[in-house]
């Protein structure tokens, strides 16, 4: 038996019925993506000036075509983003898919995402674009770099306090969004994501309400980098390293976001309660055993540091 890379369910073939249905109810199988990892990197470089998606990590714009039982690459009008293997960092697609899955378990809104097999046996990560509706419709979306007057080159020149300020300035119900921000910040710390810069936070307008967008680009960068430097991309109380419960919870959640203690306690309990399921997801994920071990150790250490689980006596 296999594990479906879209749902993490046990299945007889490559994909579960539920996994196929998540892409289309009109398919009975999903063909291997007809590009190797190297070919995808070349396609990404060749199409870079034609695509509306940018970033350091190679990306491709795609649509899902039920008649082809697979994804097809497009320059415009894509409803999915594909991310192939990156020769500079090991197992990024598997890492991102797992991290996004853990986020969903933790109560963070995430779009449809998963992994697909490619013709060379490699795996590519896919995520549905939440800023698109239908074939041509667009949803109003602005990242925090745009909202704060920063650029791609200055996306690290900010702080989590300034991120909170943007929420209070633009969101329809900032008190609700501050809870989401605390949960996402806590999750990023626990899962070793030191790349949550301004362009990885966005506001979306849905049904007349301006709120934090679904999460995206969540990766455990600490285990991906050979020499990780920081614990968060944007400082809290002027610190990016040696973060403690006092800084992340007492100061940021309590003082800066002004969350009530019962709200903070609920988020912490939910995060701690998710830990056993996180461990199970890591075990059945598509990363190598070495990377799984690194991921588990890091989460355990940071959970213990914040007092969310007890350390070994």
N, C-alpha and C positions, 0 to 999 in steps of 0.2 A: 504494500500500500504506500501511497505517496502523500505529500502535504501539498495542498493547493496554494500556489504563490499569490493568489488574490484574496483568499479567505482564511488561510492557514488551517483549513479543515482536512481531515484524512479523506482521501479519495482514491479510486482505483486507477485513474489515468493521470494526466498532467494537471488537469483542472477539475474542480468540483462543479456540479450543476449550478450551485449558487454563484460560484465565481463567474461562470459563463453568463448567467442571468444578469449579473451586475453590469456587464458590458452590453448585452442585448439578449432579449428573450427569443430572438429569431435565429440563434445559432446553436448547433449541437457539438461544435468543437472549436478550438482556437488554434489556428496554424502558427507555426514558429514565425517570428518576425523575420522577413526575408533579407536582413542585413546582419553582417557580423559586427562585433564591437568596433573593429577598426574602420569598417565601412560607415558605421554611424558617426564616428568621430570626423571622418572626411566630409560626410554630408552636413554635419553641424557647422564645420568651418566654411564650407561652400555656400551655405544658406544664411550665414550669420547676418549679412547686411540686408536680408529680405524679411527677416522675422521680427515680430513685435516683442519677443521674449529675449531677455539678455541675461548676463551674469557670467561669472567665472566658470562655473560647471557647464560642460557641453550639454546643449539641449536641442531637441527637435520638436517641431510642431506637427501634430498628427490629428487625423480623424479616425474614428472606428467605422469600418465598412462591413456591415453584416454579410453582404453578398460575397465578400472576399474572406470572411471569417478571420479578420485581422485588422491591424492598424495600417494606414497608408500615410505617407509623409506629404505635407502641404506647406506652402510658403505663407498662405493667408487663410484665415477662417478655421484654424485648428481649434478643436475642442479638448484636446489632450496635449500634455507636454511629456515627452519621453526623455529619459536621462540614461545614457549607456554607461558602461564601465569606463572609469577614468584611469588612464595609465599612471597618473601621479599619486593617486590615493587608492588603497585597496578596498574593494567591496562597497563602494559608496551606494550603489543602487540598493543592495541588501540592507545596508545600514539605514538609509533614509526610509525605506519601507517599514522596517521594524520600528524605528523611532516614531514615525507617524502613527503606527498601530498602537504603540504604547500611549501616545497622546490621546487617541480616541478612547482607550480604556480609562484614561484619567479624567474624562469629562470635557476634553478640548474638542471643539468642532473641527473636523478634518474632511476634505473632499474624498470622493472615491479614488483609491490608489491601489497599487499592487505591483507585482513583478510579472514579466512575460519572458518566455524562453525565445532565444534568437537562433538563427540557423547554424551558428557555430557552437551552440551549447551555452553561450554566456547568457546572463540575465540583464534585462533592462527595466528600469523603474518607470511606471507611468502614473500620472495624476490628472484627473479631470479638471479643466479650467473652470473655476467658479465665477469668473468675470465674463463668461459668455453664456448666452441663451440662444437656443436654436442654432441655425447655421450662420447667422450674421449679427444677431443681437449682442449688445455689450452692456455690462453692468458697471455703474459708476464705482471706480476703485482708485484710491490714491495711497501710495506708500508714505511712510513717515518722513522719508528724506524729502519728498516733494512738499509735504505739509510744513516742514520746518525750514525750507529754503536751502536744504543741503543737496549734494549731488552724489553720484556713484563714487566719486573720489573722496568725499567727506562723510560717507555714511557711518563711519565710526566716531565722528567728532560730535558726540552727544552724551547723554546719560539716561538712565532709567527714570530719573526724576523728570527729565524733559519729555520723555515718552509719555509719562503720566500727565504732564501738562497739555500735550496735544489731545489726549483723550478728553480731558476736562474742557478744552476749548471747543472741540468739534462734535463730540458724540451727543446723541439725543438724550441718552440716559447714562451719564458718566459713572454713577455709582455702580451700575450693573457691569459696565465695561471694566471698571477698576478691579472687580473680583476676577474677571477673565484674565486681566493683565497679571494679577498676582499668581493665578494658577499657571499661566504660561511661563512666567519668569521662574517660578519654583520648579516647574517641569524641566525647563532648559538647564537649570543648574544641576538637577538630579541626574539628567541624562547626558551631561558633558557637552552641551551645545555652547561653544564659545564663539559662535558666529551669528548671534541674533542682533544684527546691526539694524539701522533705520529702515533699510529697504525690505527687511523681513517682517516688518509690522505694516499692516495696511488697514485703512478704513473702507468699508463698503456701505453703499446705500441700498437697502432692501425694504420695499413697502413703506417708503418715506422715513425709515429709521436709519440713522448713521451709527454704525457699530464696528467693532473689530471684525475683520474678515476671518473666514476659516483659516486655520494655521497652514503653513507651507514651509518648505525648505528646513524642516527639522531634522538635524543630523547629529549624531554623537561625534563631534569633530575631535574630541580629546583622544579617542582611540584611533581615529583616522590619521591624525598628525603624528609624525615621528617625534617631534619635540613640542608638545602643547605648552603654551605660555600662560594663558588666562583661563578663568572659570566662567566669565561672561564677557560678551563683546563690548557692552556698554556698562560703565561703572555704576555702582550703587553706593551712595555715601562716599563717593570718590574712590571706591575700591573695585578692582576686577578679580582680585585673588584673595585667598584666605577668607572667603566669605563664611559668615557664621549665622546662627539662628538670630542673634541680636540684630544683625544687619538686614537679613532678608525678611525676617518675620516681624520682629519688634519695631524696627525702624521703617522699612519700606512698606510693609503691609499695614502696620498699625499707625505710624505717624504720617508717612507721606501719602498713602492711599486712603487713610482714615477709615479703614475697615473695622467693623465691630469685632470684638474678640470671639463672639460665637460664630461669626462668618469665617474668620481666620481658622478657628478650630475645626469647622466643618471641612474646609479645603484640605487642611493638614490630615484629618482623619481619612478623607477620601483618597488622598495620595498614598498614605501609608497602607490603606486597605487594598489599593491596587497593586502593591508590591509583589504579592505572591503570583498574581496573574502575569505581571511583567516577567517574572522569572520563568514562567512556563512558556511565554511567547519567545523569550530569548532562546530557550532550549530547542524549540522547533523551528526557529528562524532559518534563513538561508545563508547566514554567515558561516565562516569556517569556525571550527571549535576554538581556535586561539582567540579569534575576535569575540566570540560569545563569552569566553572567560573574562576577557578584558572588560566587556560591557557590564557583566554581572558584578565584577569586583568594584568598578567605579560607582555604580548605583548603590551598592551596599555601603561603601565608605561614606558617600554623601548623605544617604538616609540616616546613617548613624551620627554623622556630624550635626545634623539638624535635630537629632533626637526623635526621629520618626519611627525608627526601629531600634531595638537594643543590640549592642555589640556583643561579641563573644566574650564570655567571662574567662 
